[in-house]
Amino acid sequence: MTSTLIIGATGLLGSEMAKASARNGDRLHVLVRPSTAGNEERLRPLKELGAKIHVGDLDDYDSLVRAASVVDRVISSVHVHSASEMTLVRALSDADVSRYVPSAGFGLDFAAAAPGSIPPLDLKRAVFDAIQEFDLPYTVIYTNGFFSTWVATLGDLMRFGSSPLPPDEVTLYGGGDVPATFVSEKDIAAVTLRALNDPGAIRSEIRIARNKITQNEMIALWRRVSGRSPHIVPQSAAELEAMIASAPWLGLLRAFWIRGETALETATPEAGALYPELTFETIESAFVAMAGTAGR
């Protein structure tokens, strides 16, 4: 039986990774921070999956080595701004894991995104460079847009976290006619576990490019499914650039809705083509579920 360590398992993506790993029949291990270790409510879902709990921190090299040394493979779903993943790369090299899925891939395909335009992406590139320097047996999964971040906000990243439902007011970037691609966290986990069971995916990159849609189309779909009509606030590409100048992380909005970088074709193999047996949740089905929640 294969053993898998998930770092960030209490988060939205990490929890889906834990469930997928358990369904796969893995011996499930998770690493949680000391501040989380005493929170029984947050740990209960992981314990119900049979997870072995390790206490550690991305800044604590020794704790990372201890946890990684007793497993075969490691999935990291830590937040993009955690530059401490550099310490994790070194620890996994010393622990001699057989496969590593870094959080560096959970976003835009490096082959499509312009270097130097989005600080979070540059952090990811630096982690990936370190992985290759240490010659770790990696599999990188490029996800493009998460449902929870982009679909739930109708493509307006500035509204993230403001409501459990798509917002009643949404900013439309550019003309709203540039396509982007999106995937649910559950499907990201399914692709990840499928790739981990694929010997051909060692030292390879895979992109998920499903659910291609423009922002105008997404808003119209939500309107049709829910009966709601969000107020549209237009923002030109030039106005967005002015915002990015003071908040560089908003370069993600440029990448999605102005440059269309998530929908560009690259040489990176696409998950649905590699693994045709997998099915992917649609944006419409996600909207139907959200609208149903709103009606309760």
C-alpha positions as CSV (number, residue, x, y, z in Angstrom):
1,M,0.0,0.0,0.0
2,T,1.3,3.4,-1.0
3,S,1.7,6.1,1.7
4,T,1.0,9.8,0.8
5,L,1.7,12.9,2.9
6,I,-0.5,15.9,2.2
7,I,0.6,19.3,3.4
8,G,-2.2,21.9,3.7
9,A,-4.8,19.2,4.2
10,T,-7.1,21.4,6.2
11,G,-7.5,23.9,3.3
12,L,-10.1,23.6,0.5
13,L,-7.9,22.0,-2.1
14,G,-5.9,20.0,0.5
15,S,-9.0,18.5,2.0
16,E,-10.1,17.3,-1.5
17,M,-6.6,15.8,-1.9
18,A,-7.0,14.0,1.4
19,K,-10.3,12.5,0.4
20,A,-9.0,11.5,-3.0
21,S,-6.0,9.9,-1.5
22,A,-8.1,7.9,1.0
23,R,-10.4,6.8,-1.9
24,N,-7.3,5.6,-3.7
25,G,-6.5,3.3,-0.8
26,D,-3.4,5.2,0.3
27,R,-2.1,5.2,3.8
28,L,-2.9,8.8,4.4
29,H,-0.6,11.2,6.3
30,V,-1.1,14.9,6.9
31,L,1.2,17.6,8.2
32,V,-0.5,20.3,10.3
33,R,0.9,23.3,12.0
34,P,1.2,23.4,15.9
35,S,-1.6,25.9,16.0
36,T,-3.9,23.5,14.2
37,A,-2.9,20.4,16.0
38,G,-5.1,21.2,19.0
39,N,-8.1,22.1,16.9
40,E,-10.2,19.0,17.1
41,E,-12.9,20.4,14.8
42,R,-10.5,21.0,12.0
43,L,-8.8,17.7,12.4
44,R,-11.9,15.6,12.8
45,P,-12.5,15.2,9.0
46,L,-8.9,14.0,8.5
47,K,-9.1,11.6,11.4
48,E,-12.3,10.2,10.0
49,L,-10.4,9.4,6.8
50,G,-7.9,7.5,8.9
51,A,-5.1,10.1,8.5
52,K,-1.9,9.9,10.6
53,I,-1.4,13.4,11.9
54,H,2.2,14.9,11.9
55,V,2.8,18.2,13.6
56,G,5.3,20.5,11.8
57,D,5.8,23.7,9.9
58,L,7.1,24.7,6.5
59,D,9.8,26.7,8.3
60,D,10.8,23.7,10.4
61,Y,13.1,21.6,8.2
62,D,13.4,18.8,10.8
63,S,9.7,18.4,11.1
64,L,9.4,18.2,7.3
65,V,12.1,15.5,7.1
66,R,10.5,13.4,9.9
67,A,7.1,13.5,8.2
68,A,8.3,12.9,4.7
69,S,10.7,10.1,5.7
70,V,7.8,7.7,6.5
71,V,5.9,8.1,3.2
72,D,6.4,7.4,-0.5
73,R,5.0,10.6,-2.0
74,V,4.1,14.1,-1.0
75,I,1.4,16.6,-2.2
76,S,1.8,20.2,-1.2
77,S,-1.3,22.4,-1.4
78,V,0.1,25.3,0.6
79,H,-0.7,28.9,-0.3
80,V,1.2,30.4,-3.2
81,H,2.7,33.2,-1.0
82,S,4.5,30.6,1.2
83,A,8.1,31.0,0.0
84,S,8.9,28.5,2.7
85,E,8.2,25.7,0.2
86,M,11.9,26.2,-0.6
87,T,12.6,24.5,2.7
88,L,10.2,21.7,1.8
89,V,12.0,21.1,-1.4
90,R,15.3,20.6,0.5
91,A,13.6,18.4,3.1
92,L,12.0,16.1,0.5
93,S,15.3,15.7,-1.3
94,D,16.9,14.5,1.9
95,A,13.9,12.3,2.7
96,D,14.2,10.7,-0.7
97,V,10.5,10.6,-1.6
98,S,9.4,8.8,-4.7
99,R,7.1,11.6,-6.0
100,Y,6.4,15.2,-5.2
101,V,3.4,17.3,-6.4
102,P,4.3,20.9,-5.5
103,S,1.8,23.7,-5.0
104,A,3.9,25.6,-7.6
105,G,1.8,24.1,-10.3
106,F,-1.7,24.9,-9.0
107,G,-2.3,27.9,-11.2
108,L,-1.2,29.1,-14.6
109,D,0.9,27.0,-17.0
110,F,4.4,28.5,-17.0
111,A,4.6,27.9,-20.7
112,A,1.6,30.3,-21.3
113,A,2.1,33.0,-18.6
114,A,4.5,35.9,-19.2
115,P,7.4,35.9,-16.7
116,G,7.8,38.9,-14.4
117,S,4.2,40.1,-14.6
118,I,2.7,38.4,-11.6
119,P,4.7,38.1,-8.3
120,P,2.9,35.0,-7.0
121,L,3.7,33.2,-10.3
122,D,7.4,34.3,-10.0
123,L,7.5,32.6,-6.5
124,K,6.1,29.5,-8.1
125,R,8.7,29.5,-10.9
126,A,11.5,29.9,-8.2
127,V,10.1,26.8,-6.4
128,F,10.0,24.8,-9.6
129,D,13.5,25.8,-10.5
130,A,14.7,24.5,-7.1
131,I,12.8,21.2,-7.6
132,Q,14.7,20.7,-10.8
133,E,18.0,21.7,-9.2
134,F,17.5,19.1,-6.5
135,D,16.4,16.6,-9.2
136,L,13.3,15.6,-7.3
137,P,10.8,13.2,-9.0
138,Y,8.1,15.7,-9.5
139,T,4.7,15.9,-11.2
140,V,3.4,19.4,-11.7
141,I,-0.3,19.9,-12.2
142,Y,-1.3,23.3,-13.8
143,T,-4.9,24.0,-12.9
144,N,-5.6,27.5,-14.2
145,G,-8.6,28.9,-12.4
146,F,-10.2,27.3,-9.3
147,F,-14.0,27.1,-9.1
148,S,-14.0,28.4,-5.6
149,T,-11.9,31.5,-6.5
150,W,-13.0,32.4,-10.0
151,V,-16.4,30.8,-10.8
152,A,-17.9,31.7,-7.4
153,T,-17.0,35.4,-8.1
154,L,-18.0,35.4,-11.8
155,G,-14.4,36.0,-12.7
156,D,-14.0,39.0,-10.4
157,L,-11.1,38.1,-8.1
158,M,-11.6,41.3,-6.1
159,R,-14.9,39.9,-4.8
160,F,-13.4,36.7,-3.4
161,G,-14.6,35.9,0.1
162,S,-17.3,38.6,0.1
163,S,-20.2,36.1,-0.2
164,P,-20.7,32.3,-0.5
165,L,-22.7,33.0,-3.7
166,P,-21.6,34.9,-6.9
167,P,-21.8,38.6,-6.2
168,D,-24.7,40.9,-7.0
169,E,-22.1,43.4,-8.5
170,V,-19.3,42.2,-10.7
171,T,-16.5,44.0,-12.5
172,L,-16.2,43.2,-16.2
173,Y,-12.6,43.3,-17.3
174,G,-11.8,44.6,-20.8
175,G,-14.7,43.6,-23.1
176,G,-15.5,40.4,-21.3
177,D,-14.9,38.3,-24.4
178,V,-11.5,36.7,-23.6
179,P,-11.8,33.0,-22.8
180,A,-10.3,31.4,-19.6
181,T,-10.4,27.9,-18.2
182,F,-11.6,26.7,-14.8
183,V,-11.7,23.4,-12.8
184,S,-13.2,22.3,-9.4
185,E,-10.9,21.5,-6.5
186,K,-12.4,18.0,-6.5
187,D,-11.4,17.4,-10.1
188,I,-7.9,18.8,-9.4
189,A,-7.5,16.2,-6.7
190,A,-8.7,13.5,-9.1
191,V,-6.2,14.4,-11.7
192,T,-3.4,14.6,-9.1
193,L,-4.1,11.1,-7.8
194,R,-4.4,9.7,-11.3
195,A,-1.1,11.2,-12.3
196,L,0.6,9.9,-9.1
197,N,-0.5,6.4,-10.2
198,D,1.0,7.0,-13.7
199,P,4.7,6.0,-13.9
200,G,4.8,8.1,-17.1
201,A,4.0,11.3,-15.2
202,I,7.3,11.3,-13.3
203,R,9.2,14.5,-14.0
204,S,6.4,15.8,-16.1
205,E,4.0,18.7,-16.3
206,I,0.2,18.3,-16.9
207,R,-2.3,21.1,-17.5
208,I,-6.0,21.0,-16.8
209,A,-7.7,23.1,-19.5
210,R,-11.4,22.3,-19.2
211,N,-14.5,24.6,-18.9
212,K,-13.3,27.3,-21.4
213,I,-15.6,30.3,-21.0
214,T,-15.5,34.1,-21.3
215,Q,-16.5,36.4,-18.4
216,N,-19.5,37.6,-20.4
217,E,-20.6,33.9,-20.9
218,M,-20.1,33.1,-17.3
219,I,-22.2,36.0,-16.1
220,A,-24.9,35.1,-18.6
221,L,-24.9,31.4,-17.5
222,W,-25.3,32.4,-13.8
223,R,-28.1,34.7,-14.8
224,R,-29.9,31.9,-16.6
225,V,-29.3,29.3,-13.9
226,S,-30.1,31.4,-10.9
227,G,-32.5,34.1,-12.2
228,R,-30.2,36.7,-10.7
229,S,-28.9,39.7,-12.6
230,P,-25.7,41.1,-11.2
231,H,-24.9,44.7,-11.7
232,I,-22.0,45.0,-14.2
233,V,-19.2,47.5,-13.6
234,P,-17.0,47.8,-16.7
235,Q,-13.3,48.3,-16.3
236,S,-11.0,48.9,-19.3
237,A,-7.6,47.2,-19.7
238,A,-5.9,50.5,-19.1
239,E,-7.8,51.0,-15.8
240,L,-6.8,47.5,-14.7
241,E,-3.2,48.2,-15.5
242,A,-3.4,51.3,-13.2
243,M,-4.6,49.1,-10.4
244,I,-1.9,46.5,-11.1
245,A,0.7,49.2,-10.7
246,S,-0.2,49.6,-7.1
247,A,-1.2,46.0,-6.4
248,P,0.9,43.7,-8.6
249,W,-0.8,40.5,-7.5
250,L,-3.8,41.7,-9.5
251,G,-1.8,40.7,-12.6
252,L,-3.8,37.5,-12.3
253,L,-6.8,39.4,-13.7
254,R,-4.7,40.6,-16.6
255,A,-3.5,37.0,-17.3
256,F,-7.1,35.6,-17.2
257,W,-9.2,38.3,-18.8
258,I,-7.0,40.5,-20.9
259,R,-4.2,38.2,-22.2
260,G,-6.2,35.0,-22.0
261,E,-3.2,33.0,-20.8
262,T,-5.1,30.2,-19.2
263,A,-6.8,29.3,-22.5
264,L,-3.6,29.4,-24.6
265,E,-2.6,26.1,-26.2
266,T,0.9,24.9,-25.0
267,A,3.0,21.8,-25.5
268,T,2.1,20.7,-21.9
269,P,-0.1,17.6,-22.1
270,E,-3.8,18.2,-21.2
271,A,-5.2,16.1,-18.3
272,G,-8.5,15.2,-20.0
273,A,-6.7,13.9,-23.1
274,L,-4.1,12.0,-21.0
275,Y,-6.8,10.4,-18.8
276,P,-10.0,10.2,-20.9
277,E,-11.7,8.0,-18.2
278,L,-11.9,11.1,-15.9
279,T,-15.0,13.3,-16.0
280,F,-15.0,17.0,-15.0
281,E,-17.5,19.1,-13.3
282,T,-19.0,21.8,-15.4
283,I,-19.5,25.5,-14.5
284,E,-23.2,25.1,-15.1
285,S,-23.5,22.2,-12.6
286,A,-21.6,24.3,-10.1
287,F,-23.9,27.2,-10.6
288,V,-27.0,24.9,-10.3
289,A,-25.6,23.7,-6.9
290,M,-25.0,27.3,-5.8
291,A,-28.4,28.4,-6.9
292,G,-29.9,25.5,-5.0
293,T,-28.1,26.6,-1.9
294,A,-29.5,30.1,-2.2
295,G,-33.0,28.8,-2.5
296,R,-32.9,26.9,0.8
